[in-house]
Amino acid sequence: MADSLLHHKHLLWRAGFGAGINQIGDLKNKTTKTLVNELFKEQSFTEINYDTPDIPISDDMMDSRTPAEKKKEMQRIIREQNNELNLNFLNQMVNSKDQMREKMAFFWHGHFACRVNNSKFSKQLLNTIRKNALGNFKDLLFEVSQSPAMLNFLNNQQNKKDHPNENFAREVMELFTMGRGNYTEKDIREGARAFTGWGYDKEGNFKERKNLHDDGTKTFLGKTGNFTGTDILNIILEQKATATFITTKIYKFFVNEKVDNTIVEQLSTDFYQSGYDLKKLMNDIFSSTWFYDQKNIGNRIKSPIELMAGMMRMLPMNIQNPENLIVYQKLLGQMLLYPPNVAGWPNGKSWIDSSTLMVRLQIPQIWSGLRPLEYSPRQDDDIDMGMKSRETAMNKSFKNPNITIDWSRLEKVFADKNCEEYLIQNTKTLDMNSVKNFSDKSIKMNIINLMSTPEYQLC
């Protein structure tokens, strides 16, 4: 495995959210193997929570019969709890030493995309994903599939004998495990019958409601039996197509959107034979020589969360109004806990359009207090839950981000270093003369200008 600063930066961006300011000092002195071992070092798991106590929320509490004042108060609590979960998840990405777990959790958060207004269910699902992010895919699949958030989101609470709802069964196969082309419409119908009765109680505990379960014979993926939902998931995991689908998606996210079929085939075979060991799969990827090939470096456009978390890891920041970070997520098009649909967020060039590019390039200057924020996020009533006045007030206060950056600390860290070597993945296309022409030659302005370049958008 080759050792160079370029390879180290590549690894830290793909297996985490970039190098933190505390890592800069000895980054050149470490070997790539040492960095890989550090990433996979066992860390104690801490759940993400919110300060407000859980409130009982059932499916019928927000309907037309709920008094308006009670509904409004519950919406406020749910919104604040989800915002706190959002910021606590982002904080883990920025500050946790367990970068590999949080990066994998971020990946699974998009893979098992789920959008519910029940903050207790959101918290359960988020911690389920984080806990199992580097464990066994079978455990992760079962726990997510039996989570109240996912059962609610995909309508399986309404999946009953004689009136099957196919939504959950379809998405489990299409998006979570095998991918299109590896099952039939009949498999979806039979799978839906097997999942009848899967639901949850008012406390958010998984329940198999046997009186609602279709206990008739089913034929699914070539097998026939009196199948339950557990049987269906086990049969899906027996399919090599599942290992191939998951491995391909991981390869696209962590390595390259252009798939090397030979490499993916070998990885997926090993993944399948390991019994879906995620830690082994990721170790195989990051320990390989091909992962560090030039074609795989600096080829990904950072998602909004990756962009924000990476900047926050490098810049020692004091944020007086952390909730304002949620407005940036909305501006850039990726708000944690609120994927656009069950397919999750798109990647690549979809992150860059006329409405997001200028914000992305200007964030370093805005956060540094050199320019005001001149944009407002589009309203999303699913997120705002009708609470426009509060959102408008937050936008107004947002013109001043209330962020203080400890530039003296950065000056000490970079006193004897070229900033571009540590901030930019591929410096070959970077015109440092242009960067310096807009700078007063200070480390502060060099960092701000480097983070404002198109090259900084890539990892």
Buried (B, 14 or more C-beta within 10 A) or exposed (E): BEBEEBBBBBBBBBBBBBBBBEBBEEBEEBEBEEBBEBBBEEEEEEEBBBEEEBBEBEEEBBEEEEEEEEBEEBBEBBBBBBBBBBBBBBBBBBEBBBBBBBBBBBBBBBBBBBBBBBBBBBBBBBBBBBBBBBBBBBBBBBBBBBBBBBBBBBEBBBBBBEEBBBBBBBBBBBBBBBBEEBBEEEBBBBBBBBBBBBBBEEEBEBBBBEEBBBBEEBEBBEEEEEBBBBBBBEBBBEBBBBBBBBBBBBBBBBBBEEBBEEBBBBBBBBBBEBEBBBBBBBBBBBBBEEBBBEEBBBBBBBBBBBBBBBBBBBBBBEBEBBBBBBBBBBBBBBBBBBBBEBEBBEBEEEBBEEEBBEBBBBBBBBBBEEEEBEBBBEEEEEBBBEBEEEBEEBBEEBEBBEBBBEBEEBEEBBEEBEBBBBBBBBBEEBEBEEBEEEBEEEBBBBBBBBBBBEBBBBB
